[in-house]
């Protein structure tokens, strides 16, 4: 049996009913046993980025850094707000700039609204600048905005389910 690919997944929204979080939960539900999906729950616990603070002494920052370093792949699903990356996601990325967590880290970008292209482009630019390796073939955009679907609905939709399984297969092929 293959060693599981560990994916650390971060939703860039703090909303309880976030489509991005629902997508990550759906991925965790349907991922084959050759994957271990760990969904971040600490994005809202990160303090506002301040380079005068010692990141190592901040438990939430250190926990995120360690989770990213421990993962084989980083998965980011972030909404677009006013043509930009969400504040919580940008804050998390800013905290990671001064450490090695993104250097050569395989990374997948997910988009739950195909018309939201500005944030995706900005996110791609930021993570590329941080030296992550974007797995282009595995980055997907799904038409979930306005669908009313939750994680179970996403996982049970045959087209969305197959798109997610294909994405996971492309991640596996990357290794």
N, C-alpha and C positions, 0 to 999 in steps of 0.2 A: 504494500500500500504506500502511496505517495505521502510524504510529509506535508501536513496542512500548510497552506499559505495563510499567514496571519495578516489580516487587514485591520488597521485602525481607522475608523470612519468618524468623521466630524461633520455635523450639520451646522451650518453657519447662521442658523436662526435660533432664537431663544423661545419662540412660540411653542406652546404645548401641542398645538395642532399643525405644526410645521410639515409641509409637504416633503421637505428635504429630510427631516427626521423619519417621516413615514416611509420614504424610499429606502433609507438605510435599514430600517427595521424589516422591510420586505426582503431586502437583499439577505439579511441575516436569516430570515425564515426559510428562504428557498435555496440558500447556498448548499452545495453538496458537501459531504464530510471532508473533502480535500481542502476546505477553507475554514478558517476560524475568524469570524467577524466580531470585532470588539468596537462597540459604539461608544464614543465619548459622551460623558455626562457632565463634564466640568467646564464647558466653555463659559458659562455665566459666572463661574467662580474666579475667573482670571481678573486680577486688578487691571485698571487702565494702564497701558504701557507707559513706563517711565524708566528711561535708561539710567537714571540715578539709583534705582533700586537694584539690589543684588538678586538676580533671578533664582539663584540656587537657594536663597533663604525663603523663597515664596513657595509654599507647598503646591499650590495649584499649577504654577508654571513648571516646577520641577516634575510634577506628575505627568503633565502633558508631554514635556520633552522626553521623559523616560518611556512613555507609551509609544511615541513616534519612533524612537530609537529601537524599541523592542519589536516593532512590526516589520513585516516584509514589505508591505505596501501601505501607503497612506491614501485614503479616499476622502475627498472633499466634496460636499454637496452644499452649495451656498446660494441663497436667494440674491436677487438684484434689487437694490434700493437706490432710487434716483440715479440710475445708470452706473451704479458702483457696487463694490463688494460690501457686504453687510459689515457694520461696525464690529460686532463680536468676532467675525472671522478675521477681519483686518487686525484687530487687537491681538488675536492669537498668533497670527503670522508675525507681527512685530516682535512679540516675545521670543519667537523662535529664530529670529535673524542672527542673534549673537551666539548661537550654539551650532553644533554640527548636525542637528537632527534632520535637516533637509538635504544635506549634501549627498548626492547620488541616491536619494531615497526614491524608489519607484512610486509614482503618484498617479491617481486617476481623478479626473474632474467629472462630476455629475451635475446635470442641469435639469430642473423640473419644469422649466418654462422655455421652450425653444426660441421664443421671441426675446428672451433676456440674454442678449449677446454681449453687452458692454461689460457686465460683471465677470462673465466667463473669460473674456479677453484680458481683463485686468488681473484676474486671479491667475491665469496662465502666465502672464508676464511676471507677476510677483514670485510665483513658485519657481519659475525658470531662473529668475535673478538669484533666488536662494539656492540654486544648483540642484533642484529636484529633477528627476528624470520622468517627465510626463509620458505615460504609456498612451500615446495618441489613439491607437486602435481600440483601447478600452474606454475612452472617454465617451459618454453617451448623454444625449439630451432626450428627455421623455416629456410628452405633452400632458403633464399632470395638473397644471394650473386650471382651476375651474372644474376639474373632474369629480370632485367630491369623494375621491378615493382615500381610504386610510391604508395602513400597511397591509392588512388582510386583503383589501380590494385590489391593491397593486399586485400582491403575490398571486392572487387567483385569476387575474386577467391574463388570458393565454398569450396575447401579443406582448404585453409588458413583461410577463414571466420569461418568455423566450428571449427577449432583448436583454434582460438581466443575466440569464444563464449564458448567453453568447458573450456578454461582457466579461463574466467571470472566466469563461474559457479562454478569452484573449489575455486575461491577466495570467492565467496558468501557463499559457504558451510563451509568455514573456520570460519565464524562468528556465 
